[in-house]
Amino acid sequence: MNYAIIGFGKIGHALAKAFARNGIEVAVATTRDPETFAADAAAIGSTIIPKTLAEAVKADIIFLAVRFESHPEVAIALPDWKGKTVIDAMNTQAPLEELDGLPSSAFIAKVFTGARLVKGFNHLVAAVLDQDPAVHGGRRVVFLASDDDGAAAEMGALAEDLGFAPIQLGALSEGGLLVHARGKSWGHLIFKDLVKFDR
């Protein structure tokens, strides 16, 4: 498996640090030339590889960490996303009518045609996601939701490799609603910072 993070703002940086802490190589990309953020990537660690968007979307597992309104620019980077797992780490309070009444991740799944989509790593603010997930002998929780059980399990394994404690919420329009906004209302688990202790 190889990995990419699209978007290198605060959330993209925090995700890259999680990969760097665990010595896992990950590509980072934006719509800009990689030279413009190469120094930032190098400062995080040697396993953080700046790439063009066209190169980064060749990865098997792709984290979407751009501003929600920028996702169409990423979606057109491939004619078909079949065989890719896309992790939606974005949040939006866009009006429901702009999302066809769907949870934002279900809307994204239609745009990234053919991808296996998982909602995850979006409920923590960047400053918290940025921290080492090892907390007082426990591990910081990340919530995952997907309509594809296999993709959710795959992402759970990766979350554990990154040091987090994954909790599966089920389908996007069921438990997944807890980590989505519905218009101006945030889901109940958004911004909740929880730590899991293994017995």
C-alpha positions as CSV (number, residue, x, y, z in Angstrom):
1,M,0.0,0.0,0.0
2,N,1.1,3.5,-0.6
3,Y,-0.4,6.7,0.7
4,A,-0.9,10.3,-0.2
5,I,-2.3,13.4,1.5
6,I,-3.9,16.0,-0.8
7,G,-3.9,19.4,0.9
8,F,-1.0,20.7,3.0
9,G,-2.7,23.1,5.3
10,K,-3.0,22.6,9.1
11,I,-4.8,19.2,8.8
12,G,-2.5,18.0,6.0
13,H,0.5,18.9,8.2
14,A,-1.0,17.1,11.2
15,L,-1.6,14.0,9.1
16,A,1.9,14.1,7.7
17,K,3.3,14.3,11.2
18,A,1.4,11.1,12.2
19,F,3.0,9.3,9.3
20,A,6.5,10.8,10.1
21,R,6.2,9.7,13.8
22,N,5.8,6.1,12.6
23,G,8.4,6.2,9.8
24,I,5.7,5.6,7.1
25,E,6.3,7.2,3.7
26,V,3.5,9.4,2.4
27,A,3.3,11.7,-0.6
28,V,1.9,15.2,0.0
29,A,0.4,17.3,-2.7
30,T,-1.5,20.5,-3.4
31,T,-2.6,22.1,-6.6
32,R,0.7,24.1,-6.4
33,D,4.2,23.1,-7.6
34,P,5.8,20.7,-5.0
35,E,8.8,23.1,-4.8
36,T,6.7,25.6,-3.0
37,F,6.1,23.3,0.0
38,A,9.2,21.1,-0.2
39,A,10.9,22.8,2.7
40,D,7.8,22.4,4.9
41,A,7.7,18.7,4.0
42,A,11.4,18.2,4.8
43,A,10.9,19.9,8.2
44,I,8.4,17.3,9.2
45,G,10.5,14.3,8.2
46,S,12.3,12.4,5.5
47,T,9.3,10.1,4.8
48,I,7.2,13.1,3.7
49,I,7.5,13.3,-0.1
50,P,6.3,16.4,-1.9
51,K,4.7,15.5,-5.3
52,T,2.5,16.9,-7.9
53,L,-1.2,16.3,-7.7
54,A,-1.0,14.0,-10.8
55,E,1.7,11.9,-9.1
56,A,0.0,11.8,-5.7
57,V,-3.3,10.4,-6.9
58,K,-1.5,7.3,-8.1
59,A,-1.4,6.2,-4.4
60,D,-3.7,3.4,-3.2
61,I,-5.0,5.4,-0.1
62,I,-5.6,9.1,-0.5
63,F,-6.4,11.5,2.4
64,L,-8.5,14.5,1.2
65,A,-7.4,17.4,3.5
66,V,-8.3,20.4,1.2
67,R,-10.9,23.0,1.9
68,F,-14.2,21.4,1.0
69,E,-14.9,23.8,-1.8
70,S,-11.6,22.8,-3.4
71,H,-12.5,19.1,-3.8
72,P,-13.7,19.4,-7.4
73,E,-10.1,20.4,-8.5
74,V,-8.8,17.1,-6.9
75,A,-11.6,15.0,-8.3
76,I,-10.8,15.9,-11.9
77,A,-7.2,14.7,-11.4
78,L,-8.4,11.1,-12.4
79,P,-11.1,10.2,-14.8
80,D,-12.1,7.2,-12.6
81,W,-11.2,6.6,-8.9
82,K,-11.8,2.8,-9.1
83,G,-9.3,0.9,-7.0
84,K,-8.6,3.9,-4.7
85,T,-9.6,4.4,-1.1
86,V,-10.3,8.0,-0.3
87,I,-10.4,9.3,3.3
88,D,-12.6,12.3,3.6
89,A,-10.9,14.4,6.3
90,M,-12.8,17.6,5.4
91,N,-15.6,19.4,7.1
92,T,-18.2,21.7,5.7
93,Q,-21.3,23.6,6.8
94,A,-22.5,24.0,3.3
95,P,-26.3,24.2,3.0
96,L,-27.9,20.8,2.6
97,E,-29.4,21.8,-0.8
98,E,-25.9,22.3,-2.1
99,L,-25.1,18.7,-1.1
100,D,-28.3,17.2,-2.6
101,G,-29.5,16.7,1.0
102,L,-26.8,14.1,1.6
103,P,-24.1,13.9,4.3
104,S,-21.1,15.7,2.8
105,S,-19.1,12.4,2.5
106,A,-21.9,10.7,0.6
107,F,-21.9,13.7,-1.7
108,I,-18.1,13.4,-2.1
109,A,-18.4,9.7,-2.9
110,K,-20.5,10.6,-5.9
111,V,-17.9,13.1,-7.1
112,F,-14.9,10.7,-6.7
113,T,-16.5,8.1,-9.0
114,G,-15.6,4.5,-8.2
115,A,-13.6,5.2,-5.0
116,R,-14.1,3.4,-1.7
117,L,-14.8,6.3,0.6
118,V,-14.2,6.5,4.4
119,K,-15.0,9.5,6.6
120,G,-12.2,9.9,9.1
121,F,-9.7,12.1,10.9
122,N,-12.1,15.0,10.5
123,H,-13.6,15.3,14.0
124,L,-10.4,16.6,15.7
125,V,-9.3,20.2,15.3
126,A,-5.9,20.4,13.6
127,A,-4.0,21.4,16.8
128,V,-5.2,18.2,18.5
129,L,-4.7,15.9,15.5
130,D,-1.2,17.3,15.3
131,Q,-0.3,15.9,18.8
132,D,1.2,12.5,19.4
133,P,-1.9,10.2,19.9
134,A,-0.3,8.4,22.8
135,V,-2.0,10.0,25.8
136,H,-1.4,8.9,29.5
137,G,-1.1,5.3,28.5
138,G,-4.0,5.4,26.1
139,R,-4.5,6.3,22.4
140,R,-6.5,9.2,20.9
141,V,-9.7,8.1,19.2
142,V,-10.4,8.6,15.5
143,F,-13.9,7.9,14.3
144,L,-14.4,6.2,11.0
145,A,-17.6,5.8,8.9
146,S,-18.1,4.2,5.5
147,D,-20.7,2.4,3.4
148,D,-17.9,0.0,2.5
149,D,-17.0,-2.3,5.5
150,G,-13.8,-3.5,3.9
151,A,-12.5,0.0,3.3
152,A,-13.5,1.0,6.9
153,A,-11.5,-2.1,8.3
154,E,-8.5,-1.2,6.1
155,M,-8.6,2.4,7.4
156,G,-8.9,1.1,11.0
157,A,-5.7,-0.9,10.5
158,L,-3.9,2.2,9.1
159,A,-5.2,4.4,12.0
160,E,-3.7,1.8,14.5
161,D,-0.4,1.9,12.6
162,L,-0.5,5.7,13.0
163,G,-0.9,5.3,16.7
164,F,-4.7,6.1,17.0
165,A,-7.6,4.1,18.4
166,P,-10.1,3.7,15.6
167,I,-13.8,3.5,16.4
168,Q,-16.1,2.3,13.6
169,L,-19.4,4.3,13.4
170,G,-21.0,2.3,10.6
171,A,-22.6,3.7,7.4
172,L,-22.3,7.4,6.4
173,S,-26.0,8.1,6.8
174,E,-26.2,6.2,10.0
175,G,-23.5,6.4,12.7
176,G,-21.5,8.6,10.2
177,L,-24.0,11.5,10.8
178,L,-22.3,11.9,14.2
179,V,-19.2,13.2,12.5
180,H,-20.9,15.4,9.8
181,A,-22.4,18.8,9.9
182,R,-26.0,19.1,8.8
183,G,-26.1,22.7,7.5
184,K,-25.0,24.9,10.5
185,S,-25.4,22.1,13.1
186,W,-22.3,20.0,13.9
187,G,-22.6,16.3,14.5
188,H,-22.4,15.3,18.2
189,L,-18.9,13.8,17.9
190,I,-17.3,16.6,16.0
191,F,-14.5,18.2,18.1
192,K,-14.8,15.6,20.9
193,D,-11.3,14.6,22.0
194,L,-11.5,11.1,23.4
195,V,-8.8,8.7,24.6
196,K,-9.2,4.9,24.6
197,F,-7.4,2.8,27.2
198,D,-6.8,-0.9,26.3
199,R,-7.5,-3.2,29.2
